[in-house]
């Protein structure tokens, strides 16, 4: 499920660029998840970040604010079934060319033993 969530994030990031409609990105994410046998996103797929943790634009169907360069968004897709889920979250800077992942941490599952 981690791999599916990561692939969904890469898809959403590839569509996150100036002028994009958040609802279109949400629909593409949901089409991908459903085609792979997972449930569609029922929360916010992504959102702006600024002074507050969750700001507009919200990646939901009803969002009418278009994406713009220099916005920072948190993309956090989730792949889930009735019994389990996989989730990843990263911050992206929207540039004139698209979006760039801001974190340099490898995108992998970390296991710690105490």
C-alpha positions in Angstrom: 0.0 0.0 0.0 3.0 2.3 0.6 4.0 1.8 -3.0 0.5 2.7 -4.2 0.3 5.8 -2.0 3.8 6.9 -3.3 2.7 6.3 -6.9 -0.4 8.4 -6.2 1.7 11.2 -4.8 4.0 11.1 -7.9 0.9 11.3 -10.1 -0.6 14.2 -8.1 2.8 16.0 -8.1 3.1 15.7 -11.8 -0.2 17.5 -12.2 0.4 20.2 -9.6 1.4 23.3 -11.6 0.3 26.8 -12.1 -3.3 27.1 -13.4 -4.2 23.5 -12.4 -7.6 22.9 -10.8 -7.3 21.0 -7.5 -10.5 19.1 -8.2 -9.0 17.8 -11.5 -6.0 16.5 -9.5 -8.2 14.8 -7.0 -10.2 13.1 -9.7 -7.0 11.8 -11.4 -5.8 10.5 -8.0 -9.2 8.8 -7.4 -9.2 7.3 -10.9 -5.8 5.8 -10.2 -6.7 4.4 -6.8 -10.0 2.9 -8.0 -8.4 1.3 -11.1 -5.9 -0.4 -8.7 -8.7 -1.7 -6.4 -8.5 0.9 -3.7 -11.1 3.3 -2.3 -11.2 6.9 -3.6 -10.0 9.7 -1.4 -12.8 11.0 0.8 -10.7 13.6 2.7 -8.5 16.4 1.4 -5.8 15.0 -1.0 -3.6 18.0 -0.5 -3.7 21.5 0.8 -1.8 24.8 0.9 0.5 25.5 3.7 1.5 28.9 5.1 0.8 30.6 8.4 -1.7 27.8 9.2 -1.0 24.1 8.7 -4.0 23.6 6.4 -4.8 26.5 4.0 -6.4 26.9 0.7 -6.3 25.7 -2.0 -7.7 22.4 -0.7 -7.5 19.6 -3.3 -11.2 18.9 -3.2 -13.9 18.9 -5.9 -15.4 22.2 -4.7 -12.1 24.2 -4.6 -12.3 27.1 -7.1 -8.8 28.6 -6.4 -6.3 27.7 -9.1 -2.8 26.7 -8.2 -0.1 29.4 -8.6 3.7 29.5 -8.7 5.4 29.8 -5.3 2.6 28.1 -3.4 3.6 25.4 -1.0 1.3 22.4 -0.8 1.3 19.2 1.3 0.4 16.2 -0.9 -0.8 13.3 1.3 -2.5 10.5 -0.7 -3.7 7.4 1.0 -4.3 3.9 -0.4 -6.8 2.1 1.8 -9.1 -0.9 2.0 -11.5 -1.9 4.7 -8.7 -3.4 6.8 -5.4 -1.5 6.1 -3.9 1.6 4.6 -0.6 3.1 3.2 0.0 6.8 3.5 2.8 9.3 2.6 3.1 13.1 3.0 5.5 15.5 1.5 5.7 19.3 0.9 6.0 20.5 -2.7 6.8 24.0 -4.0 4.9 24.9 -7.1 7.2 26.4 -9.6 6.7 27.9 -13.1 7.6 24.4 -14.5 5.5 22.2 -12.1 6.2 21.1 -8.6 9.3 20.2 -6.7 9.5 18.0 -3.6 11.0 20.0 -0.8 12.3 17.2 1.3 15.4 15.3 0.6 14.6 12.3 2.9 14.4 9.1 0.9 10.9 8.1 0.1 10.9 4.7 1.8 9.5 3.0 4.8 11.6 3.4 7.9 11.6 0.7 10.6 13.0 1.5 14.0 13.6 -1.0 16.7 13.5 0.1 20.3 
